[in-house]
């Protein structure tokens, strides 16, 4: 299902909205059980506010990430944490606007109902997805490392509702990886019978070489029967949110959909950037002044750290950050990636790094037009020159403005090696391909989660 130009997991959305309804009904039930009727001032606004705060807390507690919520124990722990945070946030809202207060008795009953209903619904929902009618059976054509990578991604992302039946290869005696977990169950001639016997709904083609080897007749026969045929790289992109550059060909970039950046879209993105940066600088002005004073008091040197970075179309610009290291930290070592427990860092510098406060001055880069709020993170010219030689398609990330935050930043940890840079490039290419207002809003929402949880800071 396509939603706002990028792959959207319908089942996850169903979970999110259904739990919103359960929370809303829990508030109404709590009021009714406590007071005996629903004639209550501002009941609907109160229920809506409670629902919104609870859903946000569930989201930021990673309760919609199937990779994290793997058992009932993890579910209960994170659910209790999320409801605790929601209670604190609601108390703060009630303090600012007392008419929204529901009442302690009704709130306690509602919280208990939310806990019971969400756990019960999660268990029922899991059984519902695992039923034969909701699980899509997938057959992979090819028995190679890429096929195993695809199969493992499908197994890891259980919330997608996919099940790998097995692999098909020209040589049925060949086994790729674990023969029990992902067995080769036939050759090309067996494709139609396997599709019929196992109720296959999707076939993924992951062959290394297709010219003259693709089982066209068998795949065409399946296509005519309504089976969806997917190209392996595109399926991987849709499932993981990144583009696998090891399997990427220039022709795919040329003919693939996406990568469309109209002037109107660019203008709209620029207006959003200006609004967010100005608003943020006004709100954060007291914090900026306080951090500036602390930096100046702790160590000699400038408040702001200026560093050359590579921006859109390879243009070099000066990036601003709060100084977090000793002055002239790279005087002897030259350009190096930051490390955990870096002894060059000051005490206040360690704090602003961990909390990402050191990134705030980049809002001035946004105002100047060097950067956007969301985009690939800008890298230093020294590292760009090195990485461009070792990683294919690396310079393609410079086709858009770099960002204060980005898709790679919220999906992957801090990058401090060649392999990290390669992994983050795969996310950057996905962002460039699917760049849109709604994707930007999703990245901004996830950025708050990353900052609050302290993920990836170094």
N, C-alpha and C positions, 0 to 999 in steps of 0.2 A: 504494500500500500504506500503510495506516494503522498506525502503531506508537507506542504510548503517547500517543495523542491528537494527534500532529502528524505531518505528512507525513515519511516516512522514505525515503531513497534506498536502495532495496534493492541496487542494483548496487554502490554504494559500500560497503555493509555486507558484501557478498560479497567484495569486494576486501580489506577489512580482515581478515576471519576467515580467508580463504584464505591470506593472507600470514602470519598467525599460525601456521597449520599448517606452512607452508614453513620458518619460522624454527625451530619446534620440531623438525622433521625434520632441519634442518641441524645442530643441536646434537647430535642422536643420531648423525648420519653423521660429524660431526667426531670424536666420541669413538671411534666404531668404526674409522675410518681411522687414528687415532693409536694406539689401544691394541689393536685387533684383536678386541674383544668389547664387549658392553654391560653386563657385570657390573661396574658402577661405583657407588660409594656415592652415595646421594641423587641419582641421575641424573635421575629425573623431576622432583623439585623444582627442580633446577638448570636443567633445560630450560624449565620453566614460568616461572621468574624471568627467565631470559634473554629468553624470548619476550615477556613483559610489558614489560620495559624497552625492548626494541627496538621494539615496537609503539607505545609511548608516544612514543619519539623520532621515529618515522616520522610520527606524528600531529602532533606539535608542529613538525615541519619542513614542514608543509603538503603532505605527499606524498599526501593524499587530497582535495586541492582541484584540480579540473580546470581552474579559471581560472588557476592558477599553473603547474601541470605541463603545458606545451604541447609539449615536445619532449624527445628522448632526452638532450640535453645538460643541460637543467634537471633532469631526473630523476636523472642520475648525480651531479651536483653536490650536490643536496639529500640524496640517498641516502648519499653519503660523509660529509656533515656529520652526518646522523642517526646513522650507525653510529659516528662518532667520539664524539658525545655519549653514546651508549649504552655505549661502552667505558669512558668516564670514570665514568658512573653505576655500572656493574657493578664497576669497581675499588673504588669507595667501598663498595658492598654487601659485596664480598669482604673488605674491611678490617674492617667491622663484624661480619661473620659468616663467618669463614674456611672452615667446612665446605661452603659453597656454591661455592667456587672449583672451576672446571672443569679448569684447567691451561692453560699458555700455548700449547702445541702444538695441543691440541684446540680452544681458543678461536680461534686464527688460522685453522685450517682451516674452522671453522664460519663465521667472518666472511666468508671468501672464498666459501663456498657460499651464504650469505645474499645477498651482492652479485650473484652470477651468477643464482641462482634468481629473485630478485625482479625483476631487469631482464628476464629471459626471460619470466617470468610476466606482467609488465606489457605487453610487446609482444604476447604471445599473447592476453591479455585484451582489448587494444584491437582486435585483428583479430576476436576473438569478438563483441564488441559491435557492430562495424561490419557483421557478416554480416547478411544479409537477415532472418534469423529473429529477431534480437535488437533491431534498430532499428525503433522505432515511427514510422510515417509519419503526419504531422499536417497537417490542412487547416484553414486559418483563414478564417472567414466574416467579411468586412469588409475594406475597403482604406482604412484611416485611420491616423493616427499611433500610436494604441494598438496596432493590429495589427502595425505595424512594431516597436514596443517589445517585444511578445510574441515575435515571430520572432527578434529580436536576442538576447533572453534565452535562447531555446532554443539558438541557435547558440553562445552564450558558454558555456552549461552543457552541454558536450559529453558529460560523464559520465552525463547522464540517459538517453542512448540515444535521443533524439528527432531527427527530421529533418523540416523544414518543406518540404512538396511545393510549396505555393504558396498564393495567396489567391483567394477567391471574392468577387465583388461584383455588385451589381445592374447596374452599368454595367461590362461587361467591358473597355471601352476605358480605364478609369481605372487609373492606376498609382500605387502608394504607395511612395515612397522609391526605392530602386534596383530598376528593372524586371527586371534580370537576376538579382539575388540573391533577391528575393521577388516573382516575377511574378504578375499576376492571370491565372489560367488558365481562367476561365470565369465564367458568371453562375449564378443560382440554379437554373436548369433543368439545369445541367451537374453538379450536386452528386452525384447517384447514379452517373453514369458515371465521374466523377473518383475517387470512393471505390472503385469496382470496379477501374478500370484501374491505380490507383496503390497499391492495397492499404492504404487509409487505416484506421488503427486508432482515431484520435481526431480529433474535430472541435472546434475552439475558436470560440465565438461572441463576436466583438468589435465588434459593430455599435453605433454611437452611438445610434441610435433604432430600437427594436424593435417598438413598438406598430404593428400592422398591416403591418409590413414583414418580419417574420421568416418565412423559407421553411419554414413548419411541416410541410407535406406531405413535402418532400424530407428534412428532418431526421428526421421520424418514420419514414420508410422506412429510413433509415440506422440508426436506433436499433433497429428490429426485426431488422436484420441483424447486430446485435451490436457496432456501432460506438459508442464512448463519446463522448457529447456533453458538453462542458465549457463552463462560463461563463468568459469571459475573465478577470474579476477574480479568481475563485477559482483558476484555473490559474496566474495570475501570483503569487498568494500562495503556492501550493504549491511553485512553482519557485524563488522568490527569498527566501522567508522574511520577507516584509513585505507589508503591505496598501496598495494603491495608493489614496491618499485622493483623487486627482483624479477617479477614477471611482466614488468611494464615495457611496452614497445612504443616508439614515437607515433606509429600509426594509430594506436589506441587513443593516445592523447588528442590526435587530430580529429578522429571521427567520433569520439565519445561525446555523449550529451553533457551539458554543464559547461563550466568555464565561461559563462556568459555574463559580462559586466557592462551593462548598458550605461550610458551617460546619466540617465535619469536615476538609476539605482545608485550610481556613484555619488550623485548630488545629494540624494536622500541620506546615504550613509554619512556623508560629510556633515550634513545638518545635525544628524543624531550625535555625531562625535563632538561637535561644538557645544550642543546643549548639555551633554553629559559632563564634559570637561569643565565648563564654566560652573555648572551647578555643583559639581564635586569640589572644585577649588573653593567656592564660597562656603560650603558646609564644613570643609576640612581645614579652613584657614587657622582656627585656634590650634589644632593639632600640628600643623605645619610650623607655626611659630614656636611651639613648645619643643618639637624635635630639633629645630634649628638651634635653639639655645643650648640644649643638652649636648649636641654634637660639638658646639663651639667650646663649651665648658670642659669637655673630657679630653680633647686632644687638639693640637695645633693643626692648621690647615683649613681649607675652604669648607663651607657647609655642604655645597653641592659638588658632586663628582661628575665630571664631564668626560665623555668617552665617544670616540668615533664608532658609528655603526653603519651597516649597509642597509639602505632602504629600497623604496620602489625603483625598479629599473636599474638597480645597481648603484644608485646615487648615495654617496657617503654624507651623513649628517652627524651632528653632535647631539648625543643623548644625555639627558639630565637624570641624576639620581641623588638621593641623600648619601653622603659619604659614609660608608660603613667600615672602611679599613683605615689603617694608618696612612698618613700622607706619603705619597711616592711608594706605595706598597709593591709596585712592579718595577721599581728602579733597577734592581739587581737581577730579577728573574725574567723580566720581559713578560709578554702576554701569556697567562696560564688560566686554565679553568679553575673556578672556585671549588674548594673541597670542604667536607665535613670537618668541624672543629678547626677552621682555618685560623692559625695563630696571628695572621695579619689583621684580624678583625678587632675592632674596639668593643667595649661592653655595650654601649648604646647601638653600635653597628650590628652586633649579633641580634639584638632585639628587633631592630627595624628590618633586618633580613628575614628573620623567622616569621614576622607578622606581615611581611611584604609592604611595610610602610615606606621602605626606601624607593618603591616604584612610583609614589605619588607625584614627584616632580615631572614625570613623563607626561603628565597632563598638559604641561606647557609645550611639549613636543607636538601634542595633538592640536593645540591651538595654532601652532606655527604651520601645521600641515605636513610635518615630517612623518607623523604616525597616525594611526587610527586607534580607537578604543579596542577593537578586536581585529586580530590579524596574526600572521606568523611573527614570532618574536625576532627582533633584529639581532644579527650577530656581528661580531667585530670583523673588520676587513682581513686581519691576519688569519682568523679561523676560516672565514669564507673561502679564501684562496686555497687553503689546505683541503677543506671539505669538498669543494667543487671538483678537485682532482680525483677524489676517492669515492664519492657518492654520485651515481648517475642522477640527472635531473635536479641536482641541488639548486642550481641558479633559478629554477622555475618558481621557487618560493618568493622571488623578488618581483613577480609580476603584479603584486598588489602591495599596498602600504603595510608596513609592519604594525603590530599592535601592542598595546600595553598588556593585554591578555590575549589568549588564543585557544583554538580548539586543541592543539597539542598540549598546552599548559594544563588544561583541565582533564585531559585524558591520559596524560603520561607524567611521570615524575621528572624532577630536575635532570637536565641533560648535561653530562660532563665527560663524554667520551665519544669516539667515532660511532659506536653502535647506538648510543643514545641519540646522536644527531640524525642518524639514518632512520631510526624509529619515529622521531618527531617529524621528520620530513614527510613520512607517509601520512601522518595526520594533517600536516600543513597542506599537502596536495588535495586531500579530501575537502578541507575547508575552502580552498580556492575554487574547486570544482562546484561546490554546493553553496557558495557564499550568498547569504540572504539576510534580511532583517530578522527573521525568526530564528535562524541559526545563531546570529549574533546575540539575541536576547537569551537563548539557551546557554551560550558560553558565559555571558555576564552572570546569569543565575548560578551556574556551576562554579564560577570564580569565587563567589562569596563562600560557597561550601569549602573550596580548597583553602581559602584564607582562614576561615573559622576553625577548620580541622588541622591547620598547620601542615598540609601535605605538600611535599616537594620543595620546601624552602631550603636554601643552603647559603 
